[in-house]
Amino acid sequence: MATLAVNGGGGAAAATHTQAYLEGRAVKETRVLISELCRHFYTLGWVSGTGGSITIKVHDDSIPKPQQLILMSPSGVQKERMEPEDMYVLSGNGTMLSSPSPKPYPHKPPKCSDCAPLFMKAYEKRDAGAVIHSHGIESCLVTMINPMSKEFRITHMEMIKGIKGHGYYDELVVPIIENTAYENELTDSLAKAIDAYPKATAVLVRNHGIYVWGDSWINAKTQAECYHYLFDAAIKLHQLGLDWSTPNHGPTRNFKLGLGSNGNVNTSAKAVTEGSDYGSGLFPRCIVLDIEGTTTPISFVSEVLFPYARDNVGKHLSVTYDTAETQDDIKLLRSQVEDDLKQGVAGAVPIPPGDAGKEEVIAALVANVDAMIKADRKITALKQLQGHIWRTGFESNELEGEVFDDVPEALEKWHSLGTKVYIYSSGSRLAQRLIFGNSNYGDLRKYLSGFFDTAVGNKRETPSYVEITNSLGVDKPSEILFVTDVYQEATAAKAAGLEVVISIRPGNGPLPENHGFKTINSFAEI
């Protein structure tokens, strides 16, 4: 093994550059680990034909993660036959510290992975602990089904839960970049995809494979396995004429709508599926729905949900006080109240430190939450806590979600047409799932493709709708129809290019005269 010792910096980072550290236990164990993983990945078809690669940071609690050493597999070698001494060792900034010695014919001269610059982007931009590049056939084929698609999207699959930050009901979005003749030429497009999709933990390369990163090698490996499973499932669903991107994975649009009962082409249905602009009289590709005053009576929120949260906040905090979830809720509330006190917000009272006693802390929290609810504040700290309180109410059957009578039929119709429906509410995503999962018409979540809350932005601000448009991956904003009862939200969405209609429901507030928006009294009018 040829070693190139590099002097650089001081402190912990410099210590990793010493010959003793390079030959130490942590580095040796990581070398062995990469060899073992590549042998395993070979059996999965991820690194056959010398393709694919892997890189792992040398975990050391005494070294800040950005400064930890990086190990990479070599390029152009039989990955299943690699030995620990075949690995390259790089500093945290990518400087080569150690390279393997040449092997006799027929082995090629050693060369660090061609993926190195792409791996470094994942380390720099995502603080990754490991990155896997797979040539698994599933990751290649899934990008070829729709050659024009810039994203892979799937929802309502159990294995989505294995992807960081995602649950069963969430829509998983993986960006797709175009392949190039040489691996390193992908660097810029991969970096742009990472920036454009902050929630993504992978990037697909069309006709090529996938890059997957994680906080650790275990996290990266777990996610890579889940991604390959989901790609394989999507391919099989496609072969069966089923749409993997919709909640119930029913027949694809062309399969279901392109044929009439007699087997002939139904041209009217075909026109619906090929349309994109709602404003031109054709059906929207995506529909985004508000909840309060749109799918659900305002009275349900103001007279049922809010009072339940207000009446049970003290009990909830007392029972769950020591749980990590509630401590996180309290942390958010503390931060919010500190800001409120600085700004002189009415009703805000100081929250004692944790060592002041549980009862005193809870009493102050209850007072602040009560004031926030009365002011109908749309803030994350309140919405998160309310969601947790409501979850208890729904689980104990003390609460039942309420939707207008026309909502279930409309959701089912849109779903059958292949139109994706999303919810955008100031309530937390948890609260949204609870309302539709426990409604007076049963579980309606099977008709919904995803949920947005104020994490994407304030509902009365245009950038929020730009963010939603980017998340949904439509070619143009006008392919999205937004339905709300609030004029200011409608104005913000229209400014972002979305098509908008305003919902007129019993109990809704008045609209300005000459507001200029199309209005509906029932979803049947859409």
N, C-alpha and C positions, 0 to 999 in steps of 0.2 A: 504494500500500500504506500503510494507516494503521498507525502504530507507537505502541505505548504503552510507554514506558520505565518500568521499575519498579526502584526501589532496594530492595535486600534483602540482609541478611547481609553477610558479608565474605569475603575470600579468593577461591577459585576460583569459587564459586557467584555472587558479586556480579559477577565479570568477565563472566559469560555474559549479564548483563542490560544491558550497554552497547550503544549503537547500533552501534558498530563490530563487535561480536561478532555481533549480530543480522543484520548485512548481510555477514558474513564468508563465507569459502569453505565451511566445514563446514555452515552453515545452508543456504546456497544449494544445495549438492549434495544435501542431504536433501530440500529442496523439489522439486528436479527428479526425484529418485528416487521420491517418492510419486506424482508425476504419471505417470511411466512405468509404475509398478506398477499404478496404477488403470486405465490404458489396457489393460494386459495382462489384468487381472482381469475387465475388461468383456468381453473376447473369450471368457473362460471362463464367463461368465454369473454371476459372483459379485457384481457391483455394477451390474446393469442397473436401469433405472427409478429412478435416483438412490439406490437402496438400497446397503447395505454401506458400509464405511469402513475406513480404515487410519490407524495412528499409528506413528511411528518416533522413537526418541530420537536426538539428534544426537551421534554418537560422537566423543568427544574424550578421549584418554588422560590429559590433564592435569586432567580434571574427574571426580570420583567419580561413579559411575553414577547413584546416587539424585539427584544434583544436575544431571545433564545435561539440556539443553533437550529439550522434547517438541514435535514437530510433528504436527498433526492435519489431516485433510482436512475440508472444510466439509460441512454438511448440506444435503440437498435440491437438489443440483446434479448435472448430467450428469457422472458421474465420468470418462468417457472424454474429456471436453473440458476438464478442469481444467488450469490453468496453474500453474507454480511459485509465482507470487505470490498464488494463491488460498488458500494454507495458513495455518493459525493456528499461532502459536508460544506455548508455555506454559513456565513454569518447572518445575523438578522437582516442586514441590508442587502444580502445577495452576493457578498464577496466570497470567492472560492477559498476555502481553508484546507480542504483535504480532498484528494482525488485518488482513484484506484490505480494500481500498477497495471501495465499492459499484460495481456495473456497471449500465449503462442497461437499460431494458426490452428484452426480456422477462425478464431475470434478476431473481431475488428478492434482497432485501437479504441480505448475508452473515450466516451463522450457523455457529458452530462445531458440529462433529458432535454429534448427540444421544447418541452412544455415549461421549462424553467421561467421564462418571462411571464407566462400566464399564471403559473403558480404564485409568483411574487405579487401579482396584482391582487389575488385573493388574500394573501397575507397582509398586504398593505391596506386594502380597502375594507376588509371584513374581519381583521384581527383573527384569522383562522389559525387553528392548531394543526390542521392536516388538510390536504387536497387530494382527491382521487380523479384521475382522468381515465375513463372507461371507453372502450370500443365495443361494448356490448351491442349485439345486433338489435335489441329492442330500442336502444337510444338512437340508433341510426334510422331504422325503419319508421319510427313514429314521426320523424321530421319530414318524411317523404310523402305521407298520406295527403297532406295539403301543402304543396310546394310554395304557396304564396303566404302561408301563415308565418307570423313573426313570433308566435307564442304557442306553447302547449298548455291547455287548460283542462282541468278535471275536478270533479267535486263528488261528494257523497260516496267515498270509497274509504274503507277502514284504514288502509295503509297510509292515507294522507296524514293520519295522526303521528306517523313517524317522522314527518318533516317539521323542523323547528318552526314554532309559531303558528301551526295549523291544527285545526280540529276536523272532525268528520264532516261538519256542515260547511266548512270553508271551501272556497275555490282556490285550488293550487294553480299558480301561474309560473311557468318556466319560460324565460326568453329564449328565442332561437336566433342564432347568428349564422351567417353564410360561411361556408367552408372556403379555404384558400389552399394554394398548392403547397405551402410550407407552414408548419405549425406556428412558428413565431410571428407570422403575418396576421395571426388571429388576435394578437395582444390588444390592439387598440379597440377592436369591436367587442371583445370580452370585457374590457374595462368600462366601456360605455354602457354595456348591458348591466353590469354590476351597479353602476351609478343610477341607471334608469329604473331598476327594480330593487329597491332597498330591502324588501322582504325576502327576496330570492336567495336560496342557498345552492343554486345550480344554474348552469347555462348550457343549453343544447347547441351543438354545432351540426348544421344540416349535412346529411349524408356522411357523417363522421362519428360522432359520439357525444360524450357529456363530461363537463367538469363539475365536481361536487365538492363543497368544502364544509367543514364543521369546526366546532370549538376544540375538538380533540379527535384522535383517530377513530375512537369508538363512535362518536357522533357522526363523523363523515362516512364511515362504513355503514352505519345503520341507515342513514339517509340515502346513500347510494343504492342499498338493497331495496329500499322502499320505492325510489324512483324507477328502478328497473322493473319492479313488480307492476307499478302503475302504467308504465309504457307497454308492458306485455299485455296487461288487461285492456288498455285502449286499443291495441292492435286487434286483439281477439274480438272485442265488442264491435269494432269497425267491420271485421269480416262477417259478423252476424247481422250487419245492417243496423246496429244500435249506436246511439250517440253517447259517447263516454263523457261529454262535457255538460250534460244536463243531470239534474238530481236523480231522476228515476231511470236514466240510461235507456230510454225508450227508443223506438225506431227513429232513424235519422230523418231529417226533413224531406229529402228527396225520396226516401224509401216510403215514408208514410203519406206524404202529401202529393207526391208525383204520380201516384196511381189511384184511379177511381175504383169503385167496387167491382166494375166489370173488367178491370185490368188495363183500361185505356188511360192515357195521360189526362189528368185533370188540370186543364190550363189555368183555371182560376186559382186553384191552390198553388200552382207553380208560380203564378204571379206574386202571390203573397210571400212565398219563401225567397223570391229573388229581389224583392223590394228592400229598400234600406231607409228611405226618408219618410218619416211619419207625416211630415207636412205635405208630401206629394200624394197622400191618400193611400200609401202602402203601409203595411204593418211594421212597427219598429222592431229592430233587432234585439234591443234590450229595453226593459221597463224598470225604472227606479221609483219606488213608492215611499212616501212619507207614511208615518203611522197615525199620529194624533190628528184627528180631523180628516183623515184620508181613508185609511183602512179601518180605523177604530174610532168610536165616539170620543170626543174630548172629555166627556163626563166620566168615561171609564178611567182615564188617567187622573183627572182632577178629584174625582169623588171615590175612587176605589184604590188605585195604586199609590198615589201620594199619601193619603191618610194611613194606609197600611204601613208604609215605610216610616212615616212619622210616629205612629203609635208603637211600632215595634223596634225602633232603632236602639233604645236602651237595652231591651231584652236581648236583642241580637248581639250587641257589643259585649254584654256581660257574659253570655254563654260561650261566645267564640273568641273572647279577648286574647287568649294566648296563641291562637292559630296564626300561621304565617300569612294567611289570606287577610285576616282582619288587621294584623299589624301593618300590612301593606296599605290597607284602606286608611288606617289612622295616620300613616306617614303622609299619604296624599292630602288628607284633610288638614293636617298640621301646616303643610306647605301652603295650601290654599288660604287658610285662615291668617297665616302670617302676612301674605300679600294683601288680604282684605283689611287687616288692621292698619297696614301702612297706607292704604288708599282710603281709609275711613269708611268702609262699607258698613251700612247700617245692619245691626244684628250680630256682627262679629264680636266674639269674646275670646280672650286668651285661653289657650289650652295648656294646662300645667304640664311640666315634664313627667316622663314616665315614672320616675321614682317618687312622685307626689302621692301616688296611691291610685289604684284602679278606679274606685268610685268617683274621685274628683275628676279624673281624666274623662270618664264616660259622661259625667254630668255636663262638662264643658262641650264635649262632642255633640251631645243631644241638643244643647242650646243652639249651637252653630248650624247643625243639620236642619233643625226646625226653621230657623231663619232663612236658610237657603231654599227649602221647599216652598215656604210662603212666598218668596220672591221669584219662584219658578226659574231658578238659575240653571243655565245649560253648561255645567262645568263637570269635567271628568271625575273629580274627587267625589262629588255627590252622586253622579250617575253610577259609578262603580259600586259604591256602598249600597245604593238602592237596589241594584241588580242582585246583589248577594242576599239582601233581605227578602226581596220578592221570590228568589229561588226557594227559600224556605217555605214561603206561603204557597207556592205552586206545588212543591213536593208534598206538603201536608193537606193539599186540596182545599186550603182556605181561599185560594185565588183561582180564577179561571179567566183566561184571556177572552176578549170580546172583539169580534170583527163585524162589520156590516154584512147584511144578508147576501149582498151581491158579490162579496169578495171571494168566497170559496169557488163559485162557479167560474168567475173570471180567471182566477189563478189556474184552475184546471184547464180552461180553454187555451190560455196563453201557453201553458206548458205543452199541450198537445200540438200546438203550432210550432214548437221549437223555439219560442221566444224566451229568453232568459229574464227572470224577474229578481230584482234585488231590493233590499230594504235600506233606506238611509234615514236614521232617526237620531235625535239628540240623546236618546236613551242608549245605554251600553249595548253592545252586541249580545251579551248574555241576556239582558232584559228583552231584547227583540226576539231571541230564540224561545224564551219562556212564553211570551205572548202567543206566538204562532204555533208553538209546539203543544200548548195546552189551551187551545181556543174553544169557544162554544161550538165549533164545527170540527173538533178533533185536531189532530196533528197536521198542520198545513205546511210544515217545513219541506216536505217532499217536492213542493212546487217552487221553492225558492233556491236560487243559485248562490246567494251570499248576502252578507250584512255589512253595512257601513255605519260607523258612529262618528262622533266628533273628533276621533283620532285623525280623520282625513281633513278636518277643518270645520270652522263654523258654518252652519247651514245657510247663513245669510251672506256668505262671502263667495265670490266667483272662483277663486283658486281651489275651493273644496270640490267644485264640480269638474274642474280641469283635472284634478287628481283622480276623481272617480272615472272620468273618461279614459285616462291613461291606464288605470287599473283594469278596465273592462276590455281594452284592446280593440275597440272598434276603429274602423278606418276614419270616421269623422264623427264629431259629437252629435250631429243631427240624427244619427242612428239610435240615439237614446231618447226615450220619452220619460220625462220626470213629472210625477203627479204629486201635488202638494196643495194644502189649503192656505198657505201663507204667501202673501203677495211678495214680500221681500225675498223669500227663498226662490220664488218663481223668477223674479228679476235677475237674481244672481245666476241661476241656472241658464237662463236665456242668454246672458252675457257670455257664458262659456260655450254657447253654440248648441245647447241641448234643445230639443223640442219640449214644450211645457204645456200642460193643462192644469187648471186649478179645480180642485175638488170642492163642490158645494154640498155640505152635509149639515144635518140638524145640529144646532149648537155652535157652528163655526162663527168666527167673527166676521164683520162686514169687510167688503173689499172697496178700494178706492173707485170712484167713478171713472169710467173710460180707462180701465186698467189695461185693456188691449189683449187679454189672454182668453183663449177658448176655455169654457167651463163645462163641467160635467156634474150630474147629480148621482150617477151610478157608473160603476166600472163597465156595465153593459154597453155604455155609450162609446167606449174606446174600441 
